[in-house]
Every structure is written in C-alpha cells, then in structure tokens.
Amino acid sequence: MDNIQVFMRIRPLSEDEFRRDRTTESAVRMLSENTVSIPSQRTENFTFDFVGNEDCTQQDVFEAVGKRAVEQCMQGYNGTIFAYGQTGSGKTFTMQGARDEFTGPDDELRGLIPRCFEYLFARIAEEEARSGGRVKYLCKASYIEIYNETIYDLLDPMMRTCAIREDIKKGIFIDNVSEETVQDPNEAYNIFMRGAHSRHVSATSMNRESSRSHSVLMLVIQSLTQTEDTGLTEIRESTFNLVDLAGSERQKLANTSGLRLKEAANINKSLSTLGNVINSLVDIGNGKSRHVNYRDSKLTFLLRDSLGGNSVTIIIANVSPAVCNDAETASTLRFAQRAKMIRNKAVVNHDMQGNVPQLQAEIQRLKQQLAQARSSSADNNSNNANGSGRNAGNTNTREQAAVNARLGAPPFVDSASQHAAQFILLLAMRKLKESERQKSRYAEIVFELKDSLERHKRQLQQQRLVLKLTKTECQALRRNASETYVSTAENMALREEITLLQSALSAQPDSAELLIENMQLHEELIEMYSANQSMPADLLPSGVSSKHALLELDTLISPKINTASLIKSFPIIPDDTVYKGLEDKIKQTQHDINDLELQRDKLEFQIGSIEEDWQYVNDGARELAFATAAGGEQVDAVIERTLDSIVGDQARETWATISSMYARK
Ligand SMILES: Nc1ncnc2c1ncn2[C@@H]1O[C@H](COP(=O)(O)OP(=O)(O)OP(=O)(O)O)[C@@H](O)[C@H]1O
C-alpha cells in the first residue's frame, strides 16, 4: 500500500500578477524543503513529497516525478500523473511544455510528457538489448478529452465520442477509442501533438477554453518475456495516464445560461466528484466505512484505479505565487494535502501465456521430474531400511504413505523436483491472487449495484411523488379550465349586457331630452330673431360674438356624438388590455357627456339671460313706444328706431347672415 504522492510546483510570478499585486513577494512561504504555508490566508502548514519553487526546472520535475513513474510502469504497475491547479497555474506548462511544437530533446522547456516518452523508449531499448531478445515491449497510445461529461477521441479525425465500459477481465476501459502503436519518442510526441491540436481546434470551434476540459493521454505498456526453461511467455501490462485537469477554480453559475451554464455546472460537478471521491477514500483510510462514488463523473470513473486502486499515483499541485491568487492557491494545497492521504494498492499486472504444445511439453517435463523424484525417494527409503532395520523402514514407508495420502503430494528431495514444485506453487499463487482481485472487483460491483438500486428506488419514490403532485396540479388545472369556461359564459352575459346598455345609451333619455330641449330653444331663438332680424350684441356673454355663439349653439345641437356607433365599434374580447381600452373609452365618452351637459347648462343659462334681457329691452322699447306714441308717432317705428340705436348696423348684418345659414340647415 502506497500513499498518493504530491509534488507542489510554484510557477514564477507573471507580469499581469505583478501589475495587480505591485509586489514581487510570494504569497507562498517556504518553511522547509517540502513544507509551505500561505500567511495571507492563515493556513496551516502543508507538507508534500516535493516542493518546487519558482526556480524549479522541467528537468527537476521529471527527475522527481516522471522517472519513477516510467520505471514502475515498465515493471507492470499502473501509473498516473495528474496536473491539478487553477487556470493559468502552469498545468500545461508542466505536462506539455512551453511551446506548441516539440523542438526536440534539446528543448529545455519541454514538459513532463515528452521527457517521459524519451526516457521510456530509452529504457525499453536498454531492457530489450540486455535480455538478448527475450524481452519485447509494445506501447500503444490513446488520447482523450472529457468536456461537458462527454469523452472525445482526440486521435480520431472526426473526434468521435466514446463511452466508458467495465468488464470483469479488462476492468474499466474506453470503448472504441483509437489506439496507436508507438515505437519511439518522436512518434509518441507526434501523436500527442496531433491530439493537442484537435483539442485546440475543437475548443475554438466550440468557443471555449481548453482549461474547461480534462485531457488524458493513456499509454499502454506491454512487456512480453520469454521464460528460458519453459518457453512460456510472461506478459506484463500497465497503463500510464498523464492527466491535465480543467482549471480547479469553481465556475460561476450566476449570469450564465445555455451551453456556458451546462459547461460550468459539469466542470464543477466533475471537480467536486473528484473532491468527494478523495474525501471518501481518506475516510476509508481512517477506518470509516464509506461508499466511493466513482461513477458520479466520467473522470473519476475512468481513473478509478488511480484513486485508491491499482496504481502508483502522483499529483502535481500547480500554484501561482501571486497574492491576488492566494485563496485559490490555498484551496489547491488543501486539495493536494487531502489527496496525499489516499493509499493505493499497486500490483504488477501479469499473466502467463503459451501455445498448447508448449504447455503440453511443460506438463510432460514436470511429470518426468515427478517420476524421477519418486524413484529416487524409493531408493533412499530402501537404503534407509537396509541401514536401520526392516521394520523401521516399513514403518517409515507406511507413515510416509499415510502423509502422502493425506497431503496428496509426494516428498520432493532433489533440486529438479523442488524447482517443479516451486513453479506449480507460483502458478497457484498467481491464480489465487487473480481470483482474490476478481473477488474484490465483484464485491465492488455488487456494492455499486446495491447503491445504484438504492438510488433508483429513491428516484422512483421521488418520481411517484412528482406524479402525485402533477396529478393534483392537473386536477386543479382542470378545475381552473372549467372555471375559465364559466368565466367565458360570464363574458357572454356581459357582452349581452353591454349590448343592452348600448341600446339604452343610444336611447338615453338625458341626451335625447337635451337634444329636444336645445332644438326647441334653437327654434324659439330663430323665431325670435327672425321676428326681430338682429341679435343685441350686449346680450351675448362677454367676448362672444353672436356669430360664434350661434355656431356653438349649432355644434351643440347637432347630434355629432353618436354614442351607439361609438360603443358598437368596441371589440368585446376577454382580454385585459381590451377591457382597459374599453374602460378608457367609456371614461372618455363619459367625459364628453359631462362636457356636453356643462355646455348645455351654460347655454341654457345664456339663453335664459338673453330672454330676460330681451324681455327687459322689449318692455323698455314698448314703454318708450307708448310714450313716443303719446307724442303722435307709430309704436313699431319707435321700436325699430330704438333697436337700431341699441345694436347698430353691423349687428343687424351679422344676425341676418346667421339667420340665413341657420335657415338653410
Ligand atoms: N514554471 C513556469 N515557468 C515559466 N512559465 C510558466 C511556468 N508555469 C507556467 N508558466 C507560464 O504561465 C502561463 C500559464 O501556464 P499554463 O498555460 O501552463 O497554465 P494552465 O494551468 O495549464 O492553464 P489552463 O488551466 O488555462 O490550461 C503560460 O504562459 C506558461 O508558459
């Protein structure tokens, strides 16, 4: 059992960060060679397996992390290197290097991946040469990206999507993913750069940043060793994962929608699942019983073996030294410290293989060895019997036979038999180990199935509840619908009422009475003025010419507002805005009616005062006429003269025009 190892790497301060912080002082304080703290965040002290400060070179990282991982993968252990950290903390720089193009092994800034390729193939060449042709290595590479919880095959020109599958024999694997055989570091690096290019192109076409996806380069390293004496082949196989994770900062969901929201939610989900898996594993390490939810995200499911399983795992925690990033740095270090507590159980993955004749020959050889061993054992026994008495010899043989019968195995005495026994024992042990592994895998699957069953049951319960609620809601909606039907009926009734009101309004007694009254007044006036030919100006309200007054009178009397047609033009649609419009129009009409009534009152008052004045004038003129007649003149002539003196020529003219206009109507 080995703990996950953590390498913390602090990158140099960037120009942007310097502009923001206005200091070159690092937020990370080195307390010893491998212990740090972040004073501004008042963190505890963090101790890791390695700490690389700003001066740490790409070669330093390789020496500390890459070399060991490659060596172990060559022996048959699975290996994983994760680069973890916030966006811009140096994950890609660490894994890939500073440039997009590989400029060869002299490139000082090339990252861990090209260095691992170089070292791996150099070591393979060395091992193959040393074995004299008995050992052969085979390497295959796949490169995938996990974006929005979907796996994309970066080596496929169409970037097809793939599914993760689990198989009792193969364990977890990506179905249908491209696997390309690689024979030297350049080939491996070209494959890697091809995938990196696809990743870049897809990021551009989807308008996103690469820091929002996880990338996993998978190298399957297989070694085939021909055993000298048996001719059987021992196969060792390991998977070496090089993982560049999405930026670890929490994605903001506020003010985000559509694809961006889904993307942010998925990044948060896969990173929080990673955190949850780590927490559960730490708890398990502390003796608590926990279920590990590997299946909650594609990343954790795919890399299940790397987290608490059969793998040698190293996490590189990349951080920025800037004060403005101190909170994210502290969060990265907390994550790494927790991950460091996880214990993995790395074992060599190996198997024996041979063809049928080879296996038969091996069995034959073992049988011969067995027979030889038996005969030499019998010889020894008879020698012993000769030397120490027949009875004793018989007892020994009988005892031996009894032991043999019980144990089912003959006693081996020579080195050839011992060799055969050891070989059989070795095979049996391997078989046993394999069965043990399978058993624990089965147990895990059963556990997960149970868990999934529980989750499904809970989901079913929730769905039942939702269904029940939906049904209730449906019933309520149906009730509402019938209420709507009722309100439609009410609407119809209202329509009818409005129609009745329309006709009532069009036959409104007030306006009709007003109309008739005005018409009568109008007629009276006409009669009056036609009798007298002119209208006295001083009897009109001040500022109003008689012409104007009569025009106004005319306007008022003419029934210009046809309320019936006005109301008819209103659409009666059960819609709030229409109701509102209707109400406004009704208000306006009401207002018009009020105006009309006001003007009617005004006019009535004016007419009343005109009549009063006229009466007064008439009386005056009559008195005058009688008085004058008393002097011998005609009464009418006197009145005429009096009126002339009162209204003058202009008034008479105006009155004549208006009278004629009115007569035409
Ligand atoms: N150790 C280092 N020395 C010099 N420059 C570095 C170092 N680490 C990172 N950088 C530079 O910092 C910048 C950001 O680094 P990088 O792109 O590797 O970050 P990242 O964590 O991969 O970001 P993202 O999550 O966005 O992909 C790059 O310009 C890179 O060259």
The ligand as an ORCA input file, in Angstrom:
! r2SCAN-3c Opt
* xyz 0 1
  N       7.184     27.086    -14.244
  C       6.939     28.005    -15.172
  N       7.942     28.767    -15.648
  C       7.700     29.711    -16.582
  N       6.482     29.984    -17.091
  C       5.449     29.270    -16.650
  C       5.620     28.250    -15.678
  N       4.416     27.717    -15.429
  C       3.547     28.352    -16.220
  N       4.157     29.278    -16.941
  C       3.504     30.167    -17.897
  O       2.288     30.610    -17.303
  C       1.243     30.659    -18.267
  C       0.071     29.784    -17.841
  O       0.510     28.455    -17.781
  P      -0.330     27.238    -18.323
  O      -0.997     27.565    -19.600
  O       0.527     26.065    -18.291
  O      -1.445     27.174    -17.201
  P      -2.606     26.095    -17.027
  O      -2.709     25.835    -15.595
  O      -2.389     24.962    -17.933
  O      -3.854     26.935    -17.503
  P      -5.224     26.378    -18.109
  O      -5.945     25.727    -16.985
  O      -5.903     27.647    -18.536
  O      -4.903     25.475    -19.243
  C       1.844     30.221    -19.579
  O       2.209     31.366    -20.309
  C       3.076     29.456    -19.166
  O       4.076     29.492    -20.166
*
